[in-house]
């Protein structure tokens, strides 16, 4: 599919409805990756962030084990808080 758009002031470009209907990953506030392949070619792709799940789980374990002012772990604090409400 091919269409024509105008680049406005400040480099703004509206992706036409005809393209957005065909490509389901384009939605308001979508993160995209923009790269220049050749001087006359720009590619727009969905941004795919690499998530280090080992690091995420390690941070969760650390936060659960952290002792706060009451000298209890975050998990214990949440359990007590839920029981009190």
Secondary structure, DSSP 4 states (H G I P E B T S, - for coil): ------B-GGG-BPPPHHHHHH-TT--TT--EEEEEEETTEEEEEE------HHHHHHHHHHHHH-B-TTSSBHHHHHHHHHHH-
